[in-house]
Amino acid sequence: MHQLAHGHQHPHGATARAADNLRRLAAALVLVSVYTIAEFAGGYWANSLALMADAGHMLSDAAALALSMFAIWVARRPATSRRTFGYYRAEILAALVNGATLLAISGWIIVEAIGRFRAPPPVIGPVMLAIAAGGLLVNIAGLAILSGGRAGSLNVRSAWLHMLTDALGSVAAILAGIMIWTVDWRWVDPAASVVIALLVVHSAWGVVSESVAILMESAPQHINLDEVREALLSLDGAAEVHSLHVWTITSGFEALSAHVVVEGDRQPQAILSEIRETVHDRFGIDHITVQIEPVGFEEHRPNF
């Protein structure tokens, strides 16, 4: 006897969450876009690589926010006969692009800083200080706007991390401006640029690695596959579990599929109900596909 049971339930409130995230991203995008222009102009006027680097980072923030908004809009489109999971992965692709962009920007900053270490040009400290302080205020406002949506969306978290590293970069630029203004330490400007670049790399790497893990359909970090298997085997009548897979569709939306060999005279509906309740209560997974098999059922099993 061969029965297939399929449970499918999308995350509750996903539509409302997406709408809230869109509003947060739009408000942050307006803030960042306006100040990016001011910081570029101020960096050029003050001849500060640290300010220009921070402005470049803010420009990437604006692009990241716009890309994140587009990804959320695409992800809300319904599933089709060809894309049966819909467009949820668009958010993960956006997060990956944002993270990769941050890494590229950090490389450019470091190359420019090395050149300036050899011959530090004069920098207008007071202008650098004022512009960096304004940038810090803008980033703090942006962080406050996005903080409500970062826990439930990798896409929003990647945009939030853009702004966090930019805020830390503004702090580095402020400190550099103070030292250039007071003691004329010109080397502090490229040094602050390198600090900004390293902060960018640190934040971007986590986003890139998590995005790649989701696209490679790795098991979520917070779910231990062995514990899932043991939980299923602990159910009355479950003799064997194979072809067990747990993966992430998009942030906060995990899926599970498994073949469960059942012995005894338990009704498939009863054990399916237990499986669904166990997986939901212990691991928070609602999208479940389970194939029930009797003992001795032969089938071709893939090597994964």
Secondary structure, 3 states (H helix, E strand, C coil): CCEEEEECCCCCCHHHHHHHHHHHHHHHHHHHHHHHHHHHHHHHHHCCHHHHHHHHHHHHHHHHHHHHHHHHHHHCCCCCCCCCCCCCHHHHHHHHHHHHHHHHHHHHHHHHHHHHHHCCCCCCHHHHHHHHHHHHHHHHHHHHHHHHHCCCCHHHHHHHHHHHHHHHHHHHHHHHHHHHHHHCCCCHHHHHHHHHHHHHHHHHHHHHHHHHHHHCCCCCCCCCHHHHHHHHHCCCCEEEEEEEEEEEEECCEEEEEEEEEECCCCCHHHHHHHHHHHHHHHHCCCEEEEEEEECCCCCCCCCC
